[in-house]
């Protein structure tokens, strides 16, 4: 009666897979393979293999709970099918009503971080104080030491929560900056075009 | 159209343009918080409402807005302002284009993030505090119970009694000094206290002084001292120094 599913039971990693399920249910942050290996007192290679088992069991379309690799670790989240139901019950305070200024600041910190407020202001052309405070309060960015240069301004970096909300395995998943946006040449050409139109 | 009366509705400021200028010049409004592009937009919108191009207003606006931009640039890059001014026009344009491109890329990155936020909007997961257990320290190497017991036994030994012998004071009886002073006063009518107790221990001197106070209370003697720490002179009652009154006054004044 209490026999586990036959398919899973046939696998020698079943016990470890069940331990991993338990750890991920309790965790509120993504767990690395090392975290899991230490807690389960098992080898990282076996944990990786067992995560494969768990991932196969908890995937979109098969389960209401989905295993995903995110923010440098492994975590459970709700399946997308259940998103509407979740939205009726839960709020998403961290990403609600993110202003354009906050998003631009977030982009700068994500791409160039750790960086200081003066550096952000330099790129955006307006003071970044309120946007940085807002993002810090939401938990999307956090302090990351001080600048070595004179003044020692506080540096900021994005948090694992940022990666989780945006569904990134790591910051390296961000698209390359060269691939998006106009480059300096294009802008310069446009400036020249405008100048020529004037003189014409 | 009067540029100074241009109504503005910005995040950092709401009101006519000339008031904004006044506040900025008085340092009551931080120009870094002001979105200059929004002012330009407000002006252009206003301009568009009219059919004909108001050249005078445009000129005035250009002068004001460029001054504002320069002020803001200096405020944002206090050190770089000088740096940029030193550049040749061509190099300055390059630098400007580079910065514009950098900002443009960040704007695009922000747009990508917004798009991502929308496509990933149906992600729900557990957040909240992460009460991870603190890492367990490596346990000590295996210990022998007998050895542990012997160590504990060593700790449990009662410490040796601390000797207080050096603190015991031997007080000679006050009566000893009472008799001694009475004997002195039988031989002479007055004596010097300090001379009399000279050579005695500190404790003996203290007891001797108590005896002196006792005699004074009984009215057997009078005591005089010309000044604090001056020699204490003791006399049989009724045989005070003739200059007693004078000295007492001096003593009182000094001690006061």
Boltz contact constraints between the chains, C-beta under 6 A:
constraints:
  - contact:
      token1: [A, 28]
      token2: [B, 126]
      max_distance: 6.0
  - contact:
      token1: [A, 28]
      token2: [B, 128]
      max_distance: 6.0
  - contact:
      token1: [A, 28]
      token2: [B, 130]
      max_distance: 6.0
  - contact:
      token1: [A, 29]
      token2: [B, 130]
      max_distance: 6.0
  - contact:
      token1: [A, 77]
      token2: [B, 123]
      max_distance: 6.0
  - contact:
      token1: [A, 77]
      token2: [B, 125]
      max_distance: 6.0
  - contact:
      token1: [A, 78]
      token2: [B, 124]
      max_distance: 6.0
  - contact:
      token1: [A, 80]
      token2: [B, 122]
      max_distance: 6.0
  - contact:
      token1: [A, 83]
      token2: [B, 122]
      max_distance: 6.0
  - contact:
      token1: [A, 86]
      token2: [B, 124]
      max_distance: 6.0
  - contact:
      token1: [A, 95]
      token2: [B, 117]
      max_distance: 6.0
  - contact:
      token1: [A, 103]
      token2: [B, 110]
      max_distance: 6.0
  - contact:
      token1: [A, 103]
      token2: [B, 113]
      max_distance: 6.0
  - contact:
      token1: [A, 103]
      token2: [B, 114]
      max_distance: 6.0
  - contact:
      token1: [A, 104]
      token2: [B, 106]
      max_distance: 6.0
  - contact:
      token1: [A, 104]
      token2: [B, 110]
      max_distance: 6.0
  - contact:
      token1: [A, 107]
      token2: [B, 106]
      max_distance: 6.0
  - contact:
      token1: [A, 107]
      token2: [B, 109]
      max_distance: 6.0
  - contact:
      token1: [A, 107]
      token2: [B, 110]
      max_distance: 6.0
  - contact:
      token1: [A, 107]
      token2: [B, 113]
      max_distance: 6.0
  - contact:
      token1: [A, 108]
      token2: [B, 106]
      max_distance: 6.0
  - contact:
      token1: [A, 111]
      token2: [B, 109]
      max_distance: 6.0
  - contact:
      token1: [A, 121]
      token2: [B, 76]
      max_distance: 6.0
  - contact:
      token1: [A, 123]
      token2: [B, 102]
      max_distance: 6.0
  - contact:
      token1: [A, 123]
      token2: [B, 103]
      max_distance: 6.0
  - contact:
      token1: [A, 123]
      token2: [B, 106]
      max_distance: 6.0
  - contact:
      token1: [A, 127]
      token2: [B, 32]
      max_distance: 6.0
  - contact:
      token1: [A, 127]
      token2: [B, 33]
      max_distance: 6.0
  - contact:
      token1: [A, 166]
      token2: [B, 116]
      max_distance: 6.0
  - contact:
      token1: [A, 166]
      token2: [B, 120]
      max_distance: 6.0
  - contact:
      token1: [A, 167]
      token2: [B, 120]
      max_distance: 6.0
  - contact:
      token1: [A, 167]
      token2: [B, 123]
      max_distance: 6.0
  - contact:
      token1: [A, 177]
      token2: [B, 105]
      max_distance: 6.0
  - contact:
      token1: [A, 180]
      token2: [B, 108]
      max_distance: 6.0
  - contact:
      token1: [A, 181]
      token2: [B, 104]
      max_distance: 6.0
  - contact:
      token1: [A, 181]
      token2: [B, 105]
      max_distance: 6.0
  - contact:
      token1: [A, 181]
      token2: [B, 108]
      max_distance: 6.0
  - contact:
      token1: [A, 182]
      token2: [B, 104]
      max_distance: 6.0
  - contact:
      token1: [A, 183]
      token2: [B, 101]
      max_distance: 6.0
  - contact:
      token1: [A, 184]
      token2: [B, 97]
      max_distance: 6.0
  - contact:
      token1: [A, 184]
      token2: [B, 98]
      max_distance: 6.0
  - contact:
      token1: [A, 184]
      token2: [B, 101]
      max_distance: 6.0
  - contact:
      token1: [A, 187]
      token2: [B, 97]
      max_distance: 6.0
  - contact:
      token1: [A, 187]
      token2: [B, 100]
      max_distance: 6.0
  - contact:
      token1: [A, 187]
      token2: [B, 101]
      max_distance: 6.0
  - contact:
      token1: [A, 188]
      token2: [B, 97]
      max_distance: 6.0
